[in-house]
């Protein structure tokens, strides 16, 4: 079955990378819906850098997930990263991501006290550099976020856009050292077709030496097709064989 169930587990970090021709939005929305529906004790802290809340609500409706209700019940906390980062950049703060981190920390502490099963989603970390946050601050924030999620027994998903395939940037190199698993979304070499939207591989991150999920190299990557209601996955060459 793909994606594997219970990925990521509490204290695990799942890095999702994608490329321009194969965006991983559908995986983030799928992971969010699966987590929120798993238990009445599920909590999620959604840190969005570039997508507004309306977009998340619209896509969630396709999975019969009412994010407005989740917000009202405080099972979902939506953090608009720009509202915290932009003022800090305008003021030339030495710690432009501190306010954002403290907001996440507050929600994690609350979930931990409630003994809730928490998931943190950061979408996406690359955009922080694009808006002018210094690299050293982004790397410090990533390390602190990973450590804090592990401390408070939360799962963490980080999405990183790859702009130069085959040439890992500094952020990606550091994230590969921090993550437990790396879900690698990439396009077909021939481009998107009518039956195949892209491919997904699953690699082991540096934070684990004994993977509990079956790893999938790029050479045998799972293929997927996007639909009006979500996505379907199938082995390479099977086309209609849904996993």
N, C-alpha and C positions, 0 to 999 in steps of 0.2 A: 504493500500500500504506500502511496506517495501523495502528499508529504507524510513522513512517519508521524504516528500519533505521539503525543507527549514530548514533542520537540519544539522548544527547549523545555527541559525540566527545571524546577527551582534551582537557583544558583548557577544555571548554565547560560552561556551567551551564544546566541545564534547570529552569525553575520550573514546577511543576504546582500550579494552584489549583483548588479545588473548593468546592462549596456543600453545605449540609445535605441537600438533596434529591438531590444527585448527588455522592456521595463518590468520590474517585479512588483508593481502595485498590487496585482491580483493576489500574490502570495501574502502580502501584508494584511490585506482585507480578509483573506481566508483564515490566517492565523488569529486575527482579532476576533472574528466571528466564532471560531472553534473554541477559543478560550472563554469568551463571555457566556457561551451556551453550556460550557462544561459543568458548571456548578453555580448554585446561588451565592456561594462565597467567593466567586471569581471577581477580581478587581483588575483594572487596567489603567495604567498611566500612559497616555498617548502624547508624545512630544512631536509636534508637526512643525517642520521648518518652512515648507513651501506650499503645502495643501491646506486649504481652509476647512473649517468644521463642516460646512455645507457639503463639500465633496465627500467627506467620510460618511456623513449621514446618508447621502444618496446611494452610495455603493453598498452600504450595510443593509439597506432596505431589500436589496436583491437576495440577501441571505436571511431574510425575515428577522433582522436584528434592528431593534429600535434604539438608536443611540441617544435620542432625546430622552427617552425613559431611563436609560442607563445613567445619563448625566444627572437627572432628577433624583435618582436613587443613590447617587454618589458611588456607583460601582465602576463608573468611568470618569476619569479626570482628563480633560483635554487641555493641553498646554500649548499655547501659540508661542513658539520659540522666539519669533521676531519681536513680540511685545516685551520680551525680557532683554534680548540681545541688542536691538537697535538703539535704545536709550544709552546703553553702556558704551556702544561704539561711538555715538554722538558725543559722549562726554569723555572719550579717549580713556576709558577705565583700564586699569592695569589687569583687571580680572573680568573681562567682558562676559564670561559664561557663569559667573558666580551666582547671580540672581536666578538663572535658569536651573542650575544645580540645586540650589536651596529649595526651590519650589518642588522639584522632583523628590528630594529628600523628605520634605514635609509629608507628601502623599505616601511615601513608602513607610514612614514611621507609623502613620495612621493605619495603613493596611496591616502592618505587622502586629499592632496592638489588637486589631480586630481578628487576628489569626486567619486572615483572608489569603487566598492564593493569588499572588500578584504577578502581573506581566507588565513590563515596561517596553514600549516601542519607540524607537528614535528614527524618524523618517524626515530627512535623511542627513547624515553627518557631512557629506561632501558639500552640501549647500551652505554650511556654516563658513567654509573657506571661501566660497564664491561671493558671499556678502561682506567679506573683509575681516573675519575673525582670524587672528594670527594662528599659524600652524601649531605653535607650542601650546597655546591655550586649548585648541581642539584636542590634542593628544592628552593633555592633562585632564580635560573633561571626560574623555573616553575612559581613561584609566580609573578615574574617580567613580564614574557611573557603574562600571563593571564591578568594582570593589564594593560599592554600596548595595547593589542588587544582590551580590553574594552574601553580604552581611545580613540583609533583611529577608533572605530566603526567597527572593523574587527571580523570575525568569526575565531575560533581556533579549530583545531583537533589535539589531542595528542594521539599517540599510545604507549601503554606500554605492553611489553611482561611479562606474568606471568610464572615464572619458577617453583613455588611451589603452585599449585592450593589448595585453602582452607587455605592458610597461607599468608595473605596480607603482603607485605614488606613495608618498611617506605615510599618509593616513592608512592606506590599505595594508602596508607592511606592518604597521603597529597593530591594526585590528586583527590581523592573522595571528599575532602573538597572544592576543587577549581572548579570542573566541574559543568556544568549545567545539562548535561545528561551523562550517562555511557552506552555505547554499549558494551555488554559482549559477546564475541565470544568464544565458547567452543565446544569440540568434543562430539560425542555420547558416552555414557557409554560403548558401545560395539565396539567403534572404527568406522572409516570411512567405509561406504558401497558404493556399486555401484550407488545408487540413492540418498544418503544423504552424503554430505561432512562435515556438522557440524550444529551448532545451534547458534542463536543469541537472546539475551534478551536485553531489554532496560529499564534502571533504571533511577530514578531521582537522580540528584546530589545534594550536599549540598548547591549549589549556587542558587537553585530555590525552592520555596515553593509551587508554583502553576504551575505544568507542563502543557504545551499546546499540547503535543503529547501523544498519548496513550501509557502507560507504559506496558511492556511485561515481566512478571516474568520468571525466569528460568523454572518453572514448566510447562509453556505453551509456551516455546520458539519457535520462528520461525525457521524452518529448511531451509537449502540452499544446492544447488548443484552447483559445479563449472563446467563450460563448456569451450569450446575452445574460446568463445567470451566474457565470463564474468561469470555471476552467475544468478541463478533463485531462488526465495524464495517461500515457501509454508508452510501452516499450518502443524503442526505435524500430521502424520498419513495419509495425503492426497497424498503425493508422487508427483503426477503430477499436482496438483492444484496450478498453478502459481499465486502469488499475484501481 
